[in-house]
Amino acid sequence: MRKLISNNKIPKRELKVSNFSKVGIKSDEDKIEFDGKKLINLSSNDYLGLSSNKIILNESTKYLKIYGSGSSSSRLIAGNFNKFEEIETNLSEHLGFSKSIVMGNGFLVNATVIPAITRNTIGKKNKFFIFSDKLNHASINYGNSITNQKVFRYNHLDLNHLEFLIKKSQKNTEKIIITESLYSMDGDFADINGLRFIANKYNAILYIDEAHSFGVYGKKGLGISVNGSRAEREVMVGTFSKALGSYGAFIACSKDIYDLIVESCPGLIYSTALPPSVVGSIKAGIKILPKLSKRRERLIANSKFLIKKLKELNLDVGNSSSHIIPIIFNNFFKCEKIREELKRKNFFVKSFRHPTVPKNEERIRVSLTTFIKKNVIIDFLKVMENFK
Ligand SMILES: Cc1ncc(COP(=O)(O)O)c(C=O)c1O
């Protein structure tokens, strides 16, 4: 049991067991067992419910049986079987890039590709200027912090501030602008075309992390940045661990950046290739994705409904306009109280505190998936009515 908060101290993080089983469940059930109780999971990133999709499971099992349980070594040694290249060719073609590279996970990509693109090209300190949204994910901040380059953090989604910082910086330096397309703690979207305009104007690389939008938004679910023309020096990152219901991540980019990554990115060179069963599920997931427009539409309609109703209850959902919906209470203890109450009513949500979110913006966060039907949302709203 989580310790009662009796004093003003924020409790330590805990690694708690949440038992789940998804295979064979009804399509309207995504329950996890937490503290011995079965709860409706409102904190899942399995946005399209693909982690229990039969076609994906079959392909994954097939790969497991043919290729074994592990890939044996890094892709640069002996772990690079041909299915990786098939996935990469498919991604490059559909996303409009020359090249793509599949890697271990999204954290690994951001933590090691950003240093590869910036530090290693120059080999010197403070020669590459990094412009990063203040609310970018921890993996991006981590990648930035080990580049040895100058990092400017612009105010969240504030393109005027971004341009102000770019203008203030030295003219003849290489530049990279780093953004998420859909923010995982706030559920708001970046203005990708506005960022493209600025990136082109200042000849900067535009690095877009689509971890939470790949699968759900954009043409055929291929991400928000698939709509419109890519910037001249655009890079896209996506994960297979969220809407694709699997694991792993990719970066899609130009041939130059691809060469740089293969030559110098430690997360690719020094880490074992994804296991075949995961590669099988990624391959099948990418194939299915374009056919899921009905699911996406339903998820987006349910999200709009929930946001509207929470606003009617005078609850603060920030600027969310997606399936990721924060309910901000500015006080972690209040969030914990609400989380406990929701648990009593069979809902699982998490509360988030600093440094995951800014101080005084503590929140509980709901992420909707296609498992969560409207009647469940209505039941959830009935509990939330008590906290308006
Ligand atoms: C924006 C963003 N990038 C990267 C990641 C890390 O991805 P992964 O879970 O595949 O390591 C996350 C994880 O939630 C994320 O929110």
The ligand as a MOL file (V3000), in Angstrom:
LIG
                    3D

  0  0  0     0  0            999 V3000
M  V30 BEGIN CTAB
M  V30 COUNTS 16 16 0 0 0
M  V30 BEGIN ATOM
M  V30 1 C 8.1400 12.6160 -26.2630 0
M  V30 2 C 8.7360 11.3030 -25.8800 0
M  V30 3 N 9.8520 10.8970 -26.5070 0
M  V30 4 C 10.4140 9.7220 -26.1990 0
M  V30 5 C 9.8690 8.8920 -25.2600 0
M  V30 6 C 10.5430 7.5920 -24.9280 0
M  V30 7 O 10.0350 6.5910 -25.7330 0
M  V30 8 P 10.1900 5.0580 -25.2930 0
M  V30 9 O 9.1210 4.7790 -24.3320 0
M  V30 10 O 10.0660 4.3170 -26.5940 0
M  V30 11 O 11.5550 4.9190 -24.7110 0
M  V30 12 C 8.7020 9.2540 -24.5970 0
M  V30 13 C 8.1060 8.3410 -23.6050 0
M  V30 14 O 7.0750 8.5030 -23.0640 0
M  V30 15 C 8.1240 10.5020 -24.8990 0
M  V30 16 O 7.0280 10.9220 -24.2800 0
M  V30 END ATOM
M  V30 BEGIN BOND
M  V30 1 1 1 2
M  V30 2 1 2 3
M  V30 3 2 2 15
M  V30 4 2 3 4
M  V30 5 1 4 5
M  V30 6 1 5 6
M  V30 7 2 5 12
M  V30 8 1 6 7
M  V30 9 1 7 8
M  V30 10 2 8 9
M  V30 11 1 8 10
M  V30 12 1 8 11
M  V30 13 1 12 13
M  V30 14 1 12 15
M  V30 15 2 13 14
M  V30 16 1 15 16
M  V30 END BOND
M  V30 END CTAB
M  END
